[in-house]
Amino acid sequence: MTRYWQVLRLFWTTAIAAEMEYRLNFLIATLSSVGNLAGSLFGLFLFYRTGYTFTGWSWDAALLVLGIFTLLQGFSATFLAPNLNRIVRHVQEGTLDFVLLKPIRSQFWLSTHTLSPWGVPDLIFGSVIIGYAGKRLDLGINSYVVSAIPLLFGLVILYSLWFMLGATSIWFVKIYNATEVLRGLLEAGRYPMVAYPTAYRFFFTFVVPVAFLTTIPAEAMLGRGQINWFIGAGVLAIVLFWVSNAFWRFALRFYTSASS
């Protein structure tokens, strides 16, 4: 385990040093995050401007969902996209051969080899929104601690789905469109699930588990989360993580390497 932490520190130190050579990108990423956040706030405002509210969700409570969604965007841009989107390129260029030959788990290498600091603005903006909404709702530190558990489960769920999608590149090399479809579906998480019709709520809970990414952590933060949903999120996270590992090992059986 210590060896993996040492490797991880080496990976990320090198990645940050390389990325900081292009510091203007950080300004561009910040402006992009501001624009996306402004669009999200405006979209939410359109619902609430006439006094309408999602059932059980005040304006401040809905902001918590948006803040968590923004955090997930930052997490994806910082850790997931820079790594998992490269699986396709490794397969195309044959560099996956070198990854498989390294004395370290290939899934760990592919998932953590680099990171991008350009997702940090979303992490900051998401935290600010959550802090602002939490202050208006008089939430205590315990509320944030409790919500951290389902939020962690949500991160594992998101990672597992993304990694499995990336693993399919062994069969279908060009999966960029599929990745964009997944990201598009995840956009539904910017609003509470009650904002959608019943059929959509079922889809975003039991088919593509978007509800476990934002709405359930927000409900936990508000102190009205149900224990069965917490358990369900934990079980789903563990199962999907195990499935992602098993699916990767299964996919490697069909990988023929660059030289064959």
N, C-alpha and C positions, 0 to 999 in steps of 0.2 A: 504493500500500500504506500509506503514511504517513497518507493521508486516512482510510483505513478504521480505523486505530488511533485516530486522533483522534475519529472518530465513535463508536467503541466506548467510549472513555473517557467521552465525554459521555453516552452512553446509560446506562452503569452508575453513574456519579456521580449522575445524576438519579434513577435507579431506587432506589438505596440511600437517598438523602435522602427520597424519598417513602415508602418502606417503614418507615423508622425513626420515622415519626410514630406508628406503632402498635407500640411496643416490647413490649407485653404479648404480642403474637403470638410473639415469640421464645421467651418462657417456655413458652407453649403448645406451640410446635413442639418445644422441648427435651423436654418431658414426653412428647409423642407419640413422639419418637424413642427415649426411654428405654423406653417401653412396648413398641414394636415390637422393639427390640433384646432386651429381656427375653424376649419371646415366641419370638424366633428362637433364642436361647440355650437356652431350655427345650426347644424342639423338637429341637435337636441333642443335648441332654443325654439325652432319652428314648431315643435310639439307642445312646448310649455308656454308659449307667448300668449295664448288666449285663455290661460287658466286650466287647460287640460293637463291631466297627469296620468302616467301609467299607473294602473291599479296597484296601490301599496308602495309606490315609488314617488317620493317628492323630488323636486329639482335637485336638492343636495344629495339625496340618495342615488339618483341617476348619475350624478357626477362621480360618485364612487366607482360605478361600473365603468364609466369612461376613463377614469384614472387608472384602473386596473388594466383595461384594454390597452392604454397607452404604455403602461409598463411592459405588457407582453410584446408590444411592437418593438420596444427598445431591447428586450431580451432576445427577440428573434433577430433583429438587425445586428446585435452585438455578437451573439454566440451561434445561432442556428444557421442563418443564411450564409455567412462566410465559409462555414464548414460543409454543411450538408448539400449546398448547391454545387459544390466542387466534386461531389461523388461522380456526377455525370462526366465531368472533364477527365477525371482519373480513368474512367472506363474507356472514354473515347481515345485518350492519348496513350493508354497502356501503362500509366504510372501507378495504377493500382497494384501492379506486380510488386513494386518496391515497398508499398505499404504492407502487403501480405508477408513479405520476407522479414520485416522488422520484428525484433523480439518483444513485441508488445501487442495487446489485443487490437485488431484492425478497427473494430467499431469505436474503441476509445480514441485511437489516432485520428480517424476520420471525423469524429465528433468534437474534438478539442484542439486540433492542430493549430488553429488560428482564431483570432477574434478581431472585431472591428470596433474602434471607439466611436464610430459615427452613429451608433445607436444610443450613446450616452445621453444626448439631449432628450430623447423620448423617456428614458429612465428618470431623468430629472423632472421633466414636465409632468409625468405620471405621478411621481411622488408629491409634487406641489399640489396637484389637483386633489389627490387623496387627503393630504394634510389640510387643505382649505375646506373641503367638504366635511371632513371629520371634525374640524373645529366648530363649524356651524351646527353640526349634529351632536356636539358635546360627547364625542367618543373618547374613551380613555385608552391608555396604553394596552390594557387587556384586550380590547377589541381588535387592535392591530395584530397582537400576538396570536389570537385565535384564528384570525383570517389568514395568517401566514401558512397555516397547515394546508387548507384546501388550495391556496395559491401555489404552494410547492407541488401539490399533486397535479395542478393544472399545467405547470411548466413541464413536468414529466410526460403528461399526456400529449402536449404539443410537440415535444421533442420526439416522442415515439412515433407519432403519426408522420412527422416530417421525415424522419430517418427511414421508415418503411417505404415511403414514397420515393426517396432517393435511391433506395436499394433496388427498386424496379428498373433502374437504368441498366442493369446487367442484361435485361431482356429488351427493354425499350429505351434506346440510348437518348432519344430526344423527349424528355419528360418536362421541359420547362413550362409548357402549357398546363400540365397537370398540377405543377407546383403553384402556378398562378390561380388555378381553380381553388386549391386548398386555401390559399391566402384570401381569396375573395369570399369563401364561405366563412372564414374566421372573422371577417369584417362584421358579421352579424353580432359579434360579441360586444360591440361598442354600446349597445342598448340592452336594458333588462329583457329577459326572455318574454315577459308579459306583453312586450310591445308587438309581438308577432301573433298571427292567428294560431289556433290550436295545432293544426297540421305542421306548421313550421316549427312550433315549440317542440313537438315530438321529434321532428327531424334533427333539430339542433341540440337535442338532449340525448337521444338514443342511437342516432345514425352517425352524425358528426358532432361529437360531444362539446359543442361550443359553450353550453351552459356551465360546464365544469371549469371553464377557463376564467370566466368573469363574473357571472351572476351569482354562483354559489359562494365564491370568496367574498363578494360584496354583502351577501346576506349574512354570512358569518361575522363580518365586520359590524353589521347593524344589530347583531345579537338575536337574530331570528332564524338562523340556520338550523336545519333539522339533522339529528345525528345520523339518520339513515342516508342522507345525501353525503355527509362527510365520509361515512363508511364506503358508500358507493364510489366516491371520488378516489379514495385510497385503493380500493380493490381494482378499479379501472386503470389507475396509474401503474400499479404493480403488474397487472396482466398485460397491458400494452407494452410496458418496458420489456417484459419477458418475451412477448411475441416479437418485438422488434429485433431482439437478439437472436431468437430462433429463426426468424425470417431471413436475417442477414446470413446466418450459417447455411440455410437452405439455398439462398441465392448464389452463394459462392460455389456451390456444386455445379452451377451452370456457367461459371466464369471460365473462359478458355485461355485467358492471358493474351498479351499482345503478340506473342511469338507463335501462336498456334491457330 
